[in-house]
């Protein structure tokens, strides 16, 4: 079993800087990046799509996508599209769907 290292990104930095972090993580051998979904700032799906387009190996996960703000059919279609966009790395898809109730009811 190999050691995995991941980053968890929020919306504290500008997008250009976040893209630099993602490229740094890919160059340094990190295995995955988890992107926060924040209600009033950034959508994790848009950010993860940008990450997929700029990398070849890293896996990206949503941390977490709130189930009460999105239709299940839209979530399925979105993740299917992202799966196709990302391709595979080491015979695994590059997107990870993290679903949750979020931190507010």
Secondary structure, 3 states (H helix, E strand, C coil): CCCCCEEEECCCCCHHHHHHHHHHHHHCCCCEEEECCCCCCCCHHHHHHHHHHHCCCCEEEECCEECCCCCHHHHHHHHHHHHHHHCEECCEECEECCEECCCCC
